[in-house]
Amino acid sequence: MNHILLGPEEGLKADWLAEEKKRVLHEHPDAEVYQIFVGDDKGEDLDSILSQATLFSSFRFVIIKQYENRTGRDTFDKAIIDFLSSGQDDAEFVILSSEKSKARIDPKIANSRKVSIQIFWEMFDNQKRDWITNAFRKEGYRIEEEAIDEILFSVDNNTAEMKNLVTALSIFFHASDENKKEIKAEDIEKYSLQTRGEDGNTLFQAIAERNLERAESIAASIMNSDTQGMIKAYSVIVSRFRFLESFEKLRASGMSEKNAFENADALSPYPVFYPTKGIRARDQAVFRKAAQNYPQEDTERIIKYLAAMDDRIKNTSTEWMKIMVSSFLADIILRKGDEGGIDLEASPIEVSI
């Protein structure tokens, strides 16, 4: 059986893939494992791997990543369809994609009896809290609720991000205090101060101040230090503007600034069992500045704009990312969410001209 793993929950997809790879190698110890990245290859390598058996192994296990980046000009779908119709049983492929439905998948692939499709959704808040608690317990730590809030405030909404941060924090605390048993909110803040460079939080601060030059400088630093950094930062920007919208609505209803800060929420579209409410004291000056520069009407328009840009940012190739980021920063800071517009079908050369 071949598999297509869809959805935004990258951590659970990675766990599933690891188990499937383990199963395949148990059944076929001499199996050859291949990884194909859509964008680095146009489909020729995939076709060669799937269509030709090797002399050195009895089985091929092929992992196809970033499948959401395929275009009508490449031959990935053709290679997969040819393999499925060939009747070969000495290979298996697993496709990983951030797409949330099978709408863009060729019906000859999606409807094949040889293909299983699974969608991995993001966790609810109570699940994320339990996951973080259990992950730190395995490392020998207890963690208080406010510290969990700090972690959830700092990561994208998937277990891959949480796993990376829990690992980094555990290494940091083991090295700094071998007798430490409990992690508190101030411990997370201490870690952040010692390790954090530019990120979504500092980028939002520049946006709040309507400082385009500073925002572009921060964005460039993020992209240069981490190929996935801008996607993480974008998620933070979306979350901050949702908090800003909530804060402004509460103020408009007559609530005091103090109470509005305490009760602001990100207005998650998913059911939330343990909602993380409130804008922390150290962030209130930034949100106060944002509220001055982006009144409620502007904030609501920016949130709609960010929602429309979400797939473009997450599915943009590396060479396009700087152009896309420059465009969305200008659209927010200068035009308050009125999209300036770029032609996504044009080449980067044409855009630069």
C-alpha positions, 0 to 999 in steps of 0.5 A: 500500500502507498500513502499520502499524508496531508494536513498541517500537523507535521510532527504527527506525520513525521512520527507516522513516517518513522514507524512506517519506515521501521516496518518496511525495513523490518520486512525488507532489511535490504530496502533502499530508501529515497527522499525526493523534494518537490522543487529540487526535482521536476519528476525525472528522478522520481520516475527513474526510481519508481520504474526501475528495480535495482540490482542491489535490493529487493525493495524501494521505499520512496518518500516524496516531500513538499508535494504541495509545491508541484506544478503543472509543468513537472511530471511528478503525477505522471511518474506516480500514475505510471507506477500505480498502473504498472503492477509493480509490488517491489516499491512503496511511496509515501507523499507528504503535503501540507494540503488540507484536502485531496482536492488538488490530487489527481483522481487517478492517484487519490482514487486508486485502491493502492493508495491510502490518504490520511489527514493530520490535523492540529491538536486542540489546546488540551491535547497540546498541554498534555503533550508538553507535560508528558514530553517534559516528564520523560525528560525528568521535569515537572512543568507549571501551567504558566510555563506551558502558556509561554511555550504555546505562545512561542511555537507554531501549532504542531508537535514538530515545533513543540518537540524541537523546543522541548528538546532545546529547553531540556538540553539548556536546563540539564546543562545549567542546573542538573538539580532542577526538577520543575520548570516555571514561566520565568525559566522559559523567559530566561531561556528566551532572553539568552537564545532568541534572535529575531523572530515573529515577536520582534517582527510584530513589534516592527509592524506595530511601530509601522517601521517598514525598514526595520521589519524588512531587516528583521525578516531578512535576518529570520530568512537567512538563519532558518529556511522555515523561519519565515513560516513560523514568524508568519504564524506568530504575526497572525496570532498577534493580530488576532489578539490585537483584534480581540483587545480592540473589540473589548476596548470598544465595548467599554472595558478598561485597558487593564481588563482588555489586556487580561481578557484578550484572546486569539479567537481560535476557530477550533474548540478550545478547552483551556484557552490561553487568554491575556496579553502579558505585561511585557508585551502590552506596550507593543500592543498599545502601539499597534492599537494606535497605528491599526484601529479596529477596522484596519486590524480586521482588514489585515486579518482577512488579508493574512488569511488570504496570504496564508497558503501563498506564504507556506507554499512559496519556494525559497527564491520567491519568499523574499519577494512575497515577504517584502510584498506582505510587509508593505501591504500591512504597514503602508496599506493597512491590508489593502493588497498591493498585488503581485502576479504569482504567475510571473517570473521572479525576473519580471517581478523585480523589473 
